[in-house]
Amino acid sequence: MDEQAIVARQLTKRFGDFVAVDHIDFEVHRGEIFGFLGPNGSGKTTTIRMMLGLLPPTDGEVEVLGIPVAEGSAAIRPRVGYMAQRFSLYNDLSVMQNLRFYGRAYGLSNDRLKERLEQAVSMAGLSGQEHSRTGDLSGGWRQRLALSAAILHRPELLFLDEPTAGVDPISRREFWDLLYSLVAEGVTVFVTTHYMDEAEHCHRLAFIQRGHLIAMGPPEQIKHEVMPENLLEIEPDNAAKAVEVLRAAADSGDLLVDEVEMYGSVVHIVAPDVGSIRDDIVETLRDGGVEAGNMSLVEPSLEDVFIASMRQNTPSPPSKGEVQNI
């Protein structure tokens, strides 16, 4: 069996003059959870649609389950599942009516359909609510139901486009427990997400920015490559003002720091040998009317690394009189 579930080579999609996906290369191994991360408009959904054969690439090629999508999308679709960014089931139908509709669309019937429906209801945790109106379910339960519908036909590869957007933390955790159980059974998962705690649990990640892949690998490897040094975490008495003061000092060249980000009541500061400029940071903050509070060197989180990657790869604004191509 081919060890790669997906192979993309120079995959590109243009809409007129706009390049949504720009000559990207990546592979997804069978049996892994592959996270695809990027800001809104970075090309994530466009990439998924090309892999599903719903959108033809402008250039390049992609193979899914060993089949070139350009030649065999009809043969691929029965072997994959897709859960769209927006809730894709029918709110006016009951839980069982939705599952039965999708099961028949996947070609299931008779005893096989009955068995899969029972398994889907059990997996979604909706036993006893088979006749409940889908629109009356909470967001978390509807997402579990949508996942159950997407895997009724036992796909080898599952595409999930921001499946837990807007779902509470407990429901997100339960949803990911379901994904782990699927991967344990050999299913490959390609998932986009904005939640860094979810991304931490992917086997490998790819960061996409403005249609370009800017980092790829296991989470720990990406952390080491993008931010090999520790960062300084401070607990100022006014985090918002501390960020304002430090960024102003950095912009003026009075303080040599690369990144300043606020995370709740704490502030993360990234700089070469950041530990050596603690006194400068304290003095800068004090001059700005802020007390630095506790300070400690910490390992960067995936969120730190993601934000740093996005900023490092954001083009500078065009100078006056310069024409910028979109």
ROMI-256268 format. One record per residue (C-alpha): residue number from 1; chain; x, y, z. Coordinates in steps of 0.1 Angstrom, whole numbers. Layout:
<rs>
<r nr="NUM" kette="A" xx="X" yy="Y" zz="Z"/>
...
</rs>
This chain:
<rs>
<r nr="1" kette="A" xx="0" yy="0" zz="0"/>
<r nr="2" kette="A" xx="12" yy="35" zz="-8"/>
<r nr="3" kette="A" xx="25" yy="52" zz="24"/>
<r nr="4" kette="A" xx="12" yy="86" zz="12"/>
<r nr="5" kette="A" xx="-24" yy="95" zz="14"/>
<r nr="6" kette="A" xx="-19" yy="128" zz="-4"/>
<r nr="7" kette="A" xx="9" yy="141" zz="-26"/>
<r nr="8" kette="A" xx="7" yy="176" zz="-39"/>
<r nr="9" kette="A" xx="33" yy="190" zz="-63"/>
<r nr="10" kette="A" xx="35" yy="226" zz="-74"/>
<r nr="11" kette="A" xx="-3" yy="229" zz="-67"/>
<r nr="12" kette="A" xx="-16" yy="263" zz="-78"/>
<r nr="13" kette="A" xx="-49" yy="280" zz="-81"/>
<r nr="14" kette="A" xx="-54" yy="315" zz="-96"/>
<r nr="15" kette="A" xx="-86" yy="334" zz="-98"/>
<r nr="16" kette="A" xx="-79" yy="360" zz="-125"/>
<r nr="17" kette="A" xx="-48" yy="379" zz="-113"/>
<r nr="18" kette="A" xx="-52" yy="367" zz="-77"/>
<r nr="19" kette="A" xx="-31" yy="337" zz="-67"/>
<r nr="20" kette="A" xx="-50" yy="318" zz="-39"/>
<r nr="21" kette="A" xx="-26" yy="289" zz="-38"/>
<r nr="22" kette="A" xx="10" yy="293" zz="-51"/>
<r nr="23" kette="A" xx="30" yy="263" zz="-62"/>
<r nr="24" kette="A" xx="28" yy="244" zz="-29"/>
<r nr="25" kette="A" xx="44" yy="209" zz="-23"/>
<r nr="26" kette="A" xx="34" yy="186" zz="6"/>
<r nr="27" kette="A" xx="27" yy="150" zz="15"/>
<r nr="28" kette="A" xx="3" yy="135" zz="40"/>
<r nr="29" kette="A" xx="12" yy="101" zz="54"/>
<r nr="30" kette="A" xx="-14" yy="74" zz="59"/>
<r nr="31" kette="A" xx="-27" yy="71" zz="94"/>
<r nr="32" kette="A" xx="-17" yy="106" zz="106"/>
<r nr="33" kette="A" xx="-35" yy="138" zz="116"/>
<r nr="34" kette="A" xx="-21" yy="165" zz="93"/>
<r nr="35" kette="A" xx="-30" yy="200" zz="104"/>
<r nr="36" kette="A" xx="-32" yy="228" zz="78"/>
<r nr="37" kette="A" xx="-30" yy="262" zz="95"/>
<r nr="38" kette="A" xx="-33" yy="297" zz="82"/>
<r nr="39" kette="A" xx="-52" yy="330" zz="87"/>
<r nr="40" kette="A" xx="-85" yy="336" zz="69"/>
<r nr="41" kette="A" xx="-80" yy="339" zz="31"/>
<r nr="42" kette="A" xx="-46" yy="321" zz="32"/>
<r nr="43" kette="A" xx="-57" yy="293" zz="8"/>
<r nr="44" kette="A" xx="-67" yy="265" zz="31"/>
<r nr="45" kette="A" xx="-103" yy="258" zz="18"/>
<r nr="46" kette="A" xx="-91" yy="263" zz="-18"/>
<r nr="47" kette="A" xx="-65" yy="236" zz="-13"/>
<r nr="48" kette="A" xx="-90" yy="212" zz="1"/>
<r nr="49" kette="A" xx="-114" yy="217" zz="-28"/>
<r nr="50" kette="A" xx="-86" yy="210" zz="-53"/>
<r nr="51" kette="A" xx="-78" yy="178" zz="-34"/>
<r nr="52" kette="A" xx="-114" yy="167" zz="-36"/>
<r nr="53" kette="A" xx="-117" yy="174" zz="-73"/>
<r nr="54" kette="A" xx="-142" yy="202" zz="-67"/>
<r nr="55" kette="A" xx="-120" yy="228" zz="-81"/>
<r nr="56" kette="A" xx="-95" yy="223" zz="-109"/>
<r nr="57" kette="A" xx="-59" yy="235" zz="-102"/>
<r nr="58" kette="A" xx="-45" yy="262" zz="-125"/>
<r nr="59" kette="A" xx="-11" yy="244" zz="-124"/>
<r nr="60" kette="A" xx="6" yy="215" zz="-106"/>
<r nr="61" kette="A" xx="-10" yy="182" zz="-96"/>
<r nr="62" kette="A" xx="-22" yy="163" zz="-66"/>
<r nr="63" kette="A" xx="-27" yy="126" zz="-59"/>
<r nr="64" kette="A" xx="-52" yy="113" zz="-33"/>
<r nr="65" kette="A" xx="-49" yy="77" zz="-22"/>
<r nr="66" kette="A" xx="-26" yy="70" zz="-51"/>
<r nr="67" kette="A" xx="-50" yy="84" zz="-77"/>
<r nr="68" kette="A" xx="-43" yy="116" zz="-97"/>
<r nr="69" kette="A" xx="-73" yy="138" zz="-89"/>
<r nr="70" kette="A" xx="-73" yy="153" zz="-124"/>
<r nr="71" kette="A" xx="-80" yy="118" zz="-139"/>
<r nr="72" kette="A" xx="-99" yy="99" zz="-112"/>
<r nr="73" kette="A" xx="-119" yy="122" zz="-89"/>
<r nr="74" kette="A" xx="-149" yy="100" zz="-93"/>
<r nr="75" kette="A" xx="-129" yy="70" zz="-80"/>
<r nr="76" kette="A" xx="-116" yy="90" zz="-51"/>
<r nr="77" kette="A" xx="-148" yy="104" zz="-37"/>
<r nr="78" kette="A" xx="-163" yy="71" zz="-23"/>
<r nr="79" kette="A" xx="-130" yy="66" zz="-4"/>
<r nr="80" kette="A" xx="-129" yy="100" zz="13"/>
<r nr="81" kette="A" xx="-151" yy="119" zz="37"/>
<r nr="82" kette="A" xx="-156" yy="157" zz="39"/>
<r nr="83" kette="A" xx="-169" yy="179" zz="67"/>
<r nr="84" kette="A" xx="-173" yy="214" zz="54"/>
<r nr="85" kette="A" xx="-165" yy="246" zz="73"/>
<r nr="86" kette="A" xx="-202" yy="254" zz="76"/>
<r nr="87" kette="A" xx="-226" yy="229" zz="92"/>
<r nr="88" kette="A" xx="-236" yy="208" zz="62"/>
<r nr="89" kette="A" xx="-266" yy="188" zz="76"/>
<r nr="90" kette="A" xx="-303" yy="198" zz="73"/>
<r nr="91" kette="A" xx="-315" yy="215" zz="104"/>
<r nr="92" kette="A" xx="-352" yy="207" zz="97"/>
<r nr="93" kette="A" xx="-346" yy="170" zz="95"/>
<r nr="94" kette="A" xx="-342" yy="147" zz="125"/>
<r nr="95" kette="A" xx="-309" yy="131" zz="135"/>
<r nr="96" kette="A" xx="-319" yy="98" zz="119"/>
<r nr="97" kette="A" xx="-333" yy="114" zz="88"/>
<r nr="98" kette="A" xx="-300" yy="132" zz="82"/>
<r nr="99" kette="A" xx="-280" yy="101" zz="87"/>
<r nr="100" kette="A" xx="-302" yy="80" zz="65"/>
<r nr="101" kette="A" xx="-301" yy="106" zz="37"/>
<r nr="102" kette="A" xx="-263" yy="107" zz="38"/>
<r nr="103" kette="A" xx="-261" yy="69" zz="41"/>
<r nr="104" kette="A" xx="-281" yy="64" zz="10"/>
<r nr="105" kette="A" xx="-262" yy="91" zz="-9"/>
<r nr="106" kette="A" xx="-230" yy="70" zz="-1"/>
<r nr="107" kette="A" xx="-247" yy="39" zz="-16"/>
<r nr="108" kette="A" xx="-255" yy="21" zz="17"/>
<r nr="109" kette="A" xx="-288" yy="1" zz="19"/>
<r nr="110" kette="A" xx="-306" yy="-26" zz="38"/>
<r nr="111" kette="A" xx="-288" yy="-43" zz="67"/>
<r nr="112" kette="A" xx="-256" yy="-25" zz="60"/>
<r nr="113" kette="A" xx="-272" yy="9" zz="62"/>
<r nr="114" kette="A" xx="-291" yy="-1" zz="94"/>
<r nr="115" kette="A" xx="-258" yy="-12" zz="110"/>
<r nr="116" kette="A" xx="-240" yy="19" zz="101"/>
<r nr="117" kette="A" xx="-268" yy="42" zz="113"/>
<r nr="118" kette="A" xx="-268" yy="25" zz="147"/>
<r nr="119" kette="A" xx="-230" yy="29" zz="149"/>
<r nr="120" kette="A" xx="-232" yy="65" zz="138"/>
<r nr="121" kette="A" xx="-258" yy="74" zz="165"/>
<r nr="122" kette="A" xx="-237" yy="57" zz="191"/>
<r nr="123" kette="A" xx="-205" yy="73" zz="181"/>
<r nr="124" kette="A" xx="-221" yy="108" zz="181"/>
<r nr="125" kette="A" xx="-235" yy="101" zz="216"/>
<r nr="126" kette="A" xx="-271" yy="107" zz="204"/>
<r nr="127" kette="A" xx="-287" yy="75" zz="214"/>
<r nr="128" kette="A" xx="-322" yy="83" zz="225"/>
<r nr="129" kette="A" xx="-323" yy="115" zz="204"/>
<r nr="130" kette="A" xx="-326" yy="99" zz="170"/>
<r nr="131" kette="A" xx="-359" yy="117" zz="163"/>
<r nr="132" kette="A" xx="-348" yy="151" zz="177"/>
<r nr="133" kette="A" xx="-347" yy="179" zz="152"/>
<r nr="134" kette="A" xx="-311" yy="185" zz="142"/>
<r nr="135" kette="A" xx="-315" yy="223" zz="144"/>
<r nr="136" kette="A" xx="-324" yy="220" zz="181"/>
<r nr="137" kette="A" xx="-291" yy="203" zz="190"/>
<r nr="138" kette="A" xx="-262" yy="224" zz="205"/>
<r nr="139" kette="A" xx="-233" yy="233" zz="183"/>
<r nr="140" kette="A" xx="-211" yy="205" zz="198"/>
<r nr="141" kette="A" xx="-236" yy="178" zz="192"/>
<r nr="142" kette="A" xx="-243" yy="190" zz="157"/>
<r nr="143" kette="A" xx="-206" yy="188" zz="149"/>
<r nr="144" kette="A" xx="-204" yy="152" zz="163"/>
<r nr="145" kette="A" xx="-234" yy="144" zz="141"/>
<r nr="146" kette="A" xx="-218" yy="159" zz="110"/>
<r nr="147" kette="A" xx="-186" yy="139" zz="117"/>
<r nr="148" kette="A" xx="-207" yy="107" zz="120"/>
<r nr="149" kette="A" xx="-224" yy="114" zz="87"/>
<r nr="150" kette="A" xx="-191" yy="121" zz="70"/>
<r nr="151" kette="A" xx="-177" yy="86" zz="80"/>
<r nr="152" kette="A" xx="-208" yy="65" zz="74"/>
<r nr="153" kette="A" xx="-192" yy="49" zz="44"/>
<r nr="154" kette="A" xx="-159" yy="42" zz="63"/>
<r nr="155" kette="A" xx="-136" yy="65" zz="43"/>
<r nr="156" kette="A" xx="-99" yy="60" zz="43"/>
<r nr="157" kette="A" xx="-92" yy="97" zz="43"/>
<r nr="158" kette="A" xx="-112" yy="124" zz="61"/>
<r nr="159" kette="A" xx="-111" yy="161" zz="52"/>
<r nr="160" kette="A" xx="-122" yy="185" zz="80"/>
<r nr="161" kette="A" xx="-124" yy="222" zz="73"/>
<r nr="162" kette="A" xx="-124" yy="240" zz="107"/>
<r nr="163" kette="A" xx="-147" yy="214" zz="122"/>
<r nr="164" kette="A" xx="-148" yy="229" zz="157"/>
<r nr="165" kette="A" xx="-152" yy="266" zz="149"/>
<r nr="166" kette="A" xx="-176" yy="282" zz="174"/>
<r nr="167" kette="A" xx="-178" yy="250" zz="196"/>
<r nr="168" kette="A" xx="-172" yy="252" zz="233"/>
<r nr="169" kette="A" xx="-139" yy="237" zz="247"/>
<r nr="170" kette="A" xx="-154" yy="206" zz="263"/>
<r nr="171" kette="A" xx="-172" yy="197" zz="230"/>
<r nr="172" kette="A" xx="-140" yy="204" zz="211"/>
<r nr="173" kette="A" xx="-121" yy="180" zz="233"/>
<r nr="174" kette="A" xx="-148" yy="153" zz="229"/>
<r nr="175" kette="A" xx="-147" yy="158" zz="191"/>
<r nr="176" kette="A" xx="-110" yy="153" zz="190"/>
<r nr="177" kette="A" xx="-113" yy="122" zz="211"/>
<r nr="178" kette="A" xx="-135" yy="108" zz="183"/>
<r nr="179" kette="A" xx="-108" yy="118" zz="157"/>
<r nr="180" kette="A" xx="-81" yy="99" zz="178"/>
<r nr="181" kette="A" xx="-103" yy="68" zz="178"/>
<r nr="182" kette="A" xx="-107" yy="70" zz="140"/>
<r nr="183" kette="A" xx="-69" yy="74" zz="135"/>
<r nr="184" kette="A" xx="-64" yy="44" zz="157"/>
<r nr="185" kette="A" xx="-85" yy="24" zz="132"/>
<r nr="186" kette="A" xx="-63" yy="36" zz="103"/>
<r nr="187" kette="A" xx="-81" yy="66" zz="90"/>
<r nr="188" kette="A" xx="-60" yy="96" zz="78"/>
<r nr="189" kette="A" xx="-72" yy="130" zz="88"/>
<r nr="190" kette="A" xx="-65" yy="163" zz="70"/>
<r nr="191" kette="A" xx="-78" yy="192" zz="92"/>
<r nr="192" kette="A" xx="-77" yy="229" zz="92"/>
<r nr="193" kette="A" xx="-81" yy="247" zz="125"/>
<r nr="194" kette="A" xx="-76" yy="281" zz="142"/>
<r nr="195" kette="A" xx="-71" yy="265" zz="176"/>
<r nr="196" kette="A" xx="-35" yy="261" zz="186"/>
<r nr="197" kette="A" xx="-43" yy="236" zz="213"/>
<r nr="198" kette="A" xx="-58" yy="213" zz="186"/>
<r nr="199" kette="A" xx="-28" yy="219" zz="163"/>
<r nr="200" kette="A" xx="-5" yy="207" zz="191"/>
<r nr="201" kette="A" xx="-21" yy="172" zz="188"/>
<r nr="202" kette="A" xx="-15" yy="168" zz="151"/>
<r nr="203" kette="A" xx="13" yy="145" zz="140"/>
<r nr="204" kette="A" xx="25" yy="171" zz="115"/>
<r nr="205" kette="A" xx="16" yy="206" zz="105"/>
<r nr="206" kette="A" xx="18" yy="230" zz="76"/>
<r nr="207" kette="A" xx="16" yy="268" zz="79"/>
<r nr="208" kette="A" xx="2" yy="285" zz="48"/>
<r nr="209" kette="A" xx="3" yy="323" zz="43"/>
<r nr="210" kette="A" xx="-10" yy="341" zz="12"/>
<r nr="211" kette="A" xx="-10" yy="309" zz="-7"/>
<r nr="212" kette="A" xx="26" yy="299" zz="2"/>
<r nr="213" kette="A" xx="37" yy="271" zz="26"/>
<r nr="214" kette="A" xx="60" yy="288" zz="51"/>
<r nr="215" kette="A" xx="67" yy="259" zz="76"/>
<r nr="216" kette="A" xx="60" yy="222" zz="77"/>
<r nr="217" kette="A" xx="68" yy="194" zz="101"/>
<r nr="218" kette="A" xx="59" yy="180" zz="136"/>
<r nr="219" kette="A" xx="49" yy="207" zz="160"/>
<r nr="220" kette="A" xx="81" yy="205" zz="181"/>
<r nr="221" kette="A" xx="102" yy="207" zz="150"/>
<r nr="222" kette="A" xx="85" yy="238" zz="137"/>
<r nr="223" kette="A" xx="89" yy="254" zz="172"/>
<r nr="224" kette="A" xx="126" yy="247" zz="171"/>
<r nr="225" kette="A" xx="131" yy="260" zz="136"/>
<r nr="226" kette="A" xx="111" yy="292" zz="139"/>
<r nr="227" kette="A" xx="119" yy="301" zz="175"/>
<r nr="228" kette="A" xx="149" yy="281" zz="187"/>
<r nr="229" kette="A" xx="154" yy="304" zz="218"/>
<r nr="230" kette="A" xx="132" yy="309" zz="248"/>
<r nr="231" kette="A" xx="111" yy="340" zz="251"/>
<r nr="232" kette="A" xx="106" yy="363" zz="281"/>
<r nr="233" kette="A" xx="72" yy="362" zz="298"/>
<r nr="234" kette="A" xx="63" yy="391" zz="320"/>
<r nr="235" kette="A" xx="33" yy="398" zz="342"/>
<r nr="236" kette="A" xx="29" yy="436" zz="342"/>
<r nr="237" kette="A" xx="3" yy="455" zz="362"/>
<r nr="238" kette="A" xx="-12" yy="467" zz="328"/>
<r nr="239" kette="A" xx="-6" yy="442" zz="300"/>
<r nr="240" kette="A" xx="-22" yy="463" zz="272"/>
<r nr="241" kette="A" xx="-2" yy="494" zz="281"/>
<r nr="242" kette="A" xx="29" yy="473" zz="285"/>
<r nr="243" kette="A" xx="25" yy="461" zz="249"/>
<r nr="244" kette="A" xx="19" yy="496" zz="237"/>
<r nr="245" kette="A" xx="51" yy="509" zz="254"/>
<r nr="246" kette="A" xx="73" yy="481" zz="243"/>
<r nr="247" kette="A" xx="62" yy="482" zz="207"/>
<r nr="248" kette="A" xx="67" yy="519" zz="206"/>
<r nr="249" kette="A" xx="103" yy="515" zz="220"/>
<r nr="250" kette="A" xx="110" yy="487" zz="194"/>
<r nr="251" kette="A" xx="97" yy="508" zz="165"/>
<r nr="252" kette="A" xx="119" yy="538" zz="176"/>
<r nr="253" kette="A" xx="149" yy="515" zz="179"/>
<r nr="254" kette="A" xx="153" yy="522" zz="216"/>
<r nr="255" kette="A" xx="146" yy="485" zz="225"/>
<r nr="256" kette="A" xx="160" yy="457" zz="204"/>
<r nr="257" kette="A" xx="131" yy="432" zz="204"/>
<r nr="258" kette="A" xx="115" yy="412" zz="175"/>
<r nr="259" kette="A" xx="80" yy="404" zz="188"/>
<r nr="260" kette="A" xx="58" yy="417" zz="216"/>
<r nr="261" kette="A" xx="24" yy="399" zz="221"/>
<r nr="262" kette="A" xx="-2" yy="399" zz="248"/>
<r nr="263" kette="A" xx="-18" yy="367" zz="261"/>
<r nr="264" kette="A" xx="-44" yy="376" zz="286"/>
<r nr="265" kette="A" xx="-27" yy="392" zz="316"/>
<r nr="266" kette="A" xx="9" yy="383" zz="305"/>
<r nr="267" kette="A" xx="31" yy="396" zz="277"/>
<r nr="268" kette="A" xx="56" yy="375" zz="256"/>
<r nr="269" kette="A" xx="87" yy="392" zz="243"/>
<r nr="270" kette="A" xx="109" yy="377" zz="216"/>
<r nr="271" kette="A" xx="145" yy="389" zz="210"/>
<r nr="272" kette="A" xx="180" yy="376" zz="204"/>
<r nr="273" kette="A" xx="193" yy="366" zz="239"/>
<r nr="274" kette="A" xx="162" yy="381" zz="254"/>
<r nr="275" kette="A" xx="174" yy="373" zz="289"/>
<r nr="276" kette="A" xx="202" yy="398" zz="286"/>
<r nr="277" kette="A" xx="179" yy="428" zz="281"/>
<r nr="278" kette="A" xx="156" yy="423" zz="312"/>
<r nr="279" kette="A" xx="169" yy="455" zz="328"/>
<r nr="280" kette="A" xx="163" yy="474" zz="296"/>
<r nr="281" kette="A" xx="127" yy="461" zz="294"/>
<r nr="282" kette="A" xx="120" yy="470" zz="331"/>
<r nr="283" kette="A" xx="134" yy="505" zz="326"/>
<r nr="284" kette="A" xx="114" yy="510" zz="294"/>
<r nr="285" kette="A" xx="82" yy="499" zz="310"/>
<r nr="286" kette="A" xx="88" yy="520" zz="341"/>
<r nr="287" kette="A" xx="94" yy="551" zz="320"/>
<r nr="288" kette="A" xx="61" yy="544" zz="304"/>
<r nr="289" kette="A" xx="43" yy="541" zz="337"/>
<r nr="290" kette="A" xx="41" yy="503" zz="338"/>
<r nr="291" kette="A" xx="56" yy="479" zz="364"/>
<r nr="292" kette="A" xx="70" yy="448" zz="348"/>
<r nr="293" kette="A" xx="61" yy="424" zz="376"/>
<r nr="294" kette="A" xx="73" yy="388" zz="375"/>
<r nr="295" kette="A" xx="96" yy="379" zz="346"/>
<r nr="296" kette="A" xx="106" yy="344" zz="335"/>
<r nr="297" kette="A" xx="121" yy="327" zz="304"/>
<r nr="298" kette="A" xx="97" yy="302" zz="289"/>
<r nr="299" kette="A" xx="96" yy="279" zz="259"/>
<r nr="300" kette="A" xx="75" yy="294" zz="230"/>
<r nr="301" kette="A" xx="40" yy="279" zz="226"/>
<r nr="302" kette="A" xx="28" yy="269" zz="192"/>
<r nr="303" kette="A" xx="7" yy="301" zz="192"/>
<r nr="304" kette="A" xx="38" yy="322" zz="197"/>
<r nr="305" kette="A" xx="55" yy="303" zz="168"/>
<r nr="306" kette="A" xx="24" yy="306" zz="145"/>
<r nr="307" kette="A" xx="22" yy="344" zz="150"/>
<r nr="308" kette="A" xx="59" yy="348" zz="145"/>
<r nr="309" kette="A" xx="58" yy="328" zz="113"/>
<r nr="310" kette="A" xx="29" yy="349" zz="99"/>
<r nr="311" kette="A" xx="46" yy="382" zz="107"/>
<r nr="312" kette="A" xx="80" yy="371" zz="94"/>
<r nr="313" kette="A" xx="64" yy="361" zz="61"/>
<r nr="314" kette="A" xx="41" yy="391" zz="56"/>
<r nr="315" kette="A" xx="53" yy="413" zz="28"/>
<r nr="316" kette="A" xx="63" yy="449" zz="36"/>
<r nr="317" kette="A" xx="38" yy="475" zz="24"/>
<r nr="318" kette="A" xx="48" yy="490" zz="-10"/>
<r nr="319" kette="A" xx="68" yy="522" zz="-9"/>
<r nr="320" kette="A" xx="52" yy="554" zz="-22"/>
<r nr="321" kette="A" xx="47" yy="552" zz="-59"/>
<r nr="322" kette="A" xx="54" yy="515" zz="-60"/>
<r nr="323" kette="A" xx="27" yy="493" zz="-77"/>
<r nr="324" kette="A" xx="17" yy="462" zz="-57"/>
<r nr="325" kette="A" xx="5" yy="431" zz="-74"/>
<r nr="326" kette="A" xx="-23" yy="412" zz="-57"/>
</rs>
